[in-house]
Amino acid sequence: MNQKMEKEDSGATITELVAKAGHTGSQFFKPVDDKSEAPTVIRDAGSQPPQKDSGNVYIEELLRKNNMLVQGSNLGPVFADEYRRIKRPLLSNAFGRSASLLEKGNLILVTSTISGEGKTHTAINLALSIAHERDNTVLLVDCDVSRHGASRALGIADRPGLVDMLENEKFSVGDAILRTDIPELCLISAGKQHDFVTELLASKRMSELVTEIGERYDDRIIIFDGPPLLPTPQTQVLTTLVGQVVFVIEAGKTPQALVDEALDMISEDQATGLVMNKSEGISGRGSYYYGYYGEK
């Protein structure tokens, strides 16, 4: 799908762009009505690590305390419905009628233009939402090796993971996968720090691992929480390994010129969806938006 946006008025924010698109046949979902359901910010979980044993981690209580999409949190049904709107087209591209038209549709990269736009928050809640599906399982992989955002938020930053697999062929996918107390959700941490992350992600070993992860279970969605596009070249490498990209933008903050620059780094043929985060500026109500730019 062609995700290119018109580059008129490069000083406009993405909020203004979507507001304008609403009058020209935009495919975005309508906003929700309850501002109180706007997403909260993930707190660093470093001081509250989940219980662990071998290849298992117990994260539900930690997620509940951080007000994420699990039972017992303060989030209401409107928040859950927003993620249902986001995941539906992704699942359709992976397993539905359009699946035959989209290669590697079950491999989904979550990224953003710059840091601080809610990328990791979106990736975790999207994984939690998919975990509630009756027919699918989900694996969340932290590919933001420099920041370890998802790993820290989930309390697994000290566990070996992606980098360890890339460096050591004897450390397998089975060794890295962490089962959780969230039914149908598994995790792979970012692993240890490394000075040549881009080269590792661009390696043949990484391509082989992604293929193995993607084909291991025919009902599994794999979500890669990647770095932002503009600060590093790592995400541009990752986009070539997946079938779908979820592009998170903080509405009212990210200039359209930066969004254009980031989207230029993704192939025009890539199925790229846009998640509008913290989008109060469009209608005065807090919500997520999701849609695709352009058509094939």
SVG drawing of the C-alpha trace seen along z (x, -y; Angstrom):
<svg xmlns="http://www.w3.org/2000/svg" viewBox="-19 -26 49 51">
<polyline fill="none" stroke="black" stroke-width="0.4" points="0.0,0.0 1.2,-3.4 1.5,-5.4 2.8,-8.6 1.2,-11.9 1.0,-15.1 3.8,-17.4 2.0,-20.7 2.4,-23.0 5.4,-21.2 4.8,-23.2 1.5,-21.7 1.1,-19.2 -0.2,-15.7 -3.3,-16.6 -4.1,-19.3 -3.4,-16.8 -5.9,-14.3 -8.5,-17.0 -8.2,-18.0 -8.3,-14.4 -11.6,-13.9 -13.2,-16.1 -11.7,-14.3 -12.7,-10.7 -10.2,-9.7 -10.5,-6.1 -9.8,-6.9 -12.1,-5.6 -14.3,-8.1 -13.1,-9.2 -14.6,-7.9 -16.7,-10.0 -15.1,-9.5 -12.0,-11.6 -11.4,-9.9 -10.3,-6.8 -7.2,-8.4 -4.1,-6.1 -1.8,-6.6 2.0,-6.7 4.0,-3.5 6.1,-3.9 9.5,-2.4 9.1,1.1 12.7,1.4 11.8,1.2 8.9,3.6 10.2,6.7 7.7,9.5 8.1,12.9 10.2,15.2 11.2,18.8 13.1,20.4 11.3,19.5 8.2,18.0 7.5,14.4 4.4,13.2 3.6,9.8 -0.2,9.3 0.1,7.6 2.8,5.2 0.6,4.3 -2.4,3.8 -0.4,1.4 0.7,-0.5 -2.9,-0.7 -2.4,1.3 -5.0,3.4 -5.5,6.2 -8.4,7.2 -8.6,5.1 -6.9,2.0 -8.7,-1.4 -9.2,-1.3 -12.8,-1.1 -14.4,0.6 -13.8,-2.4 -10.1,-2.0 -10.4,1.7 -12.6,0.9 -9.9,-1.5 -7.4,1.4 -10.0,3.6 -10.3,1.1 -6.5,1.1 -6.0,4.8 -8.9,5.8 -7.3,4.8 -4.0,6.1 -5.5,9.6 -7.3,9.4 -4.1,8.8 -2.4,11.7 -5.1,14.3 -8.2,13.0 -9.3,12.7 -6.5,10.3 -3.8,12.6 -2.9,14.2 -2.1,10.7 0.2,9.7 3.4,11.6 4.5,12.0 1.3,10.3 1.7,11.9 4.9,10.0 4.1,6.5 6.6,3.7 5.5,0.9 7.6,-2.3 7.3,-6.1 8.9,-9.2 10.8,-10.1 10.9,-8.9 8.2,-9.8 5.2,-9.3 3.7,-6.3 5.2,-3.6 6.0,-1.0 2.7,-1.7 0.9,-1.0 2.9,2.2 2.3,3.7 -1.4,2.9 -1.8,4.1 -0.2,7.4 -2.5,7.7 -5.5,7.0 -4.5,9.7 -3.9,12.1 -7.7,12.0 -8.4,13.4 -9.9,16.9 -7.9,18.1 -4.6,16.4 -1.5,16.2 0.9,13.3 4.6,12.9 6.0,9.5 9.7,9.0 11.7,5.9 13.8,4.8 14.6,1.4 18.0,2.7 19.4,-0.7 16.5,-1.7 15.0,1.6 11.7,-0.2 9.3,2.8 11.8,5.0 12.0,2.4 8.2,1.8 7.6,5.6 10.4,6.1 12.4,8.5 15.4,6.2 17.8,8.6 16.7,11.6 18.7,12.8 16.9,12.2 17.2,10.9 20.9,9.8 21.9,13.0 20.3,15.0 22.0,13.0 25.4,13.4 25.2,17.0 23.6,19.6 23.4,22.1 21.0,19.7 17.8,20.6 14.3,19.0 13.0,21.6 15.6,20.5 14.7,16.8 10.9,17.0 9.3,16.2 5.9,17.5 3.7,15.2 0.7,15.4 -1.3,13.6 -2.9,16.4 -1.6,16.6 1.1,13.9 4.8,14.7 7.8,12.3 11.4,12.0 13.5,9.3 16.0,7.1 18.8,8.9 22.2,7.3 23.6,4.1 25.7,4.2 27.8,1.6 26.8,2.8 23.1,3.2 22.3,2.2 24.7,4.7 23.2,7.4 19.7,6.6 20.8,6.5 22.6,9.9 21.5,13.2 21.1,14.6 18.4,12.0 16.6,12.8 16.6,16.5 15.4,15.8 12.5,13.7 11.5,16.4 11.7,19.0 9.6,17.0 7.1,16.1 6.6,19.7 6.8,21.6 3.1,21.3 0.5,20.7 -1.9,18.9 0.7,16.5 1.0,12.7 4.5,11.4 4.8,7.8 8.2,6.2 8.6,3.0 11.3,1.2 13.2,-2.0 11.9,-5.3 12.7,-5.7 14.6,-9.1 17.1,-8.7 18.7,-5.5 19.0,-3.3 17.9,-0.2 14.2,-0.5 14.7,-0.9 16.4,2.5 13.5,4.0 10.8,2.8 12.3,5.1 11.7,8.1 8.0,7.6 4.7,7.6 3.0,4.7 4.1,1.5 2.2,-0.3 3.3,-3.9 2.6,-5.7 2.3,-9.5 1.6,-11.8 -1.1,-14.1 -0.6,-17.8 3.1,-17.5 4.9,-15.8 5.4,-18.1 4.2,-16.8 7.6,-17.4 9.2,-14.9 6.4,-12.4 7.0,-12.7 10.7,-12.2 10.1,-9.1 7.6,-7.6 10.0,-8.2 12.2,-5.6 9.5,-2.9 8.8,-1.2 5.7,-2.5 4.6,1.1 4.7,1.7 1.4,2.1 1.7,-0.9 -1.0,-1.8 -1.1,-5.0 -2.0,-5.2 -2.9,-8.6 -2.0,-8.8 -3.2,-11.4 -5.4,-12.8 -7.4,-15.4 -6.6,-18.2 -9.0,-16.8 -12.3,-16.9 -11.4,-17.8 -11.7,-14.2 -8.9,-11.8 -8.7,-8.7 -6.7,-6.6 -7.2,-6.7 -6.1,-4.1 -6.1,-4.0 -4.0,-3.4 -2.7,-6.1 -3.4,-5.5 -4.3,-2.4 -2.4,0.1"/>
</svg>
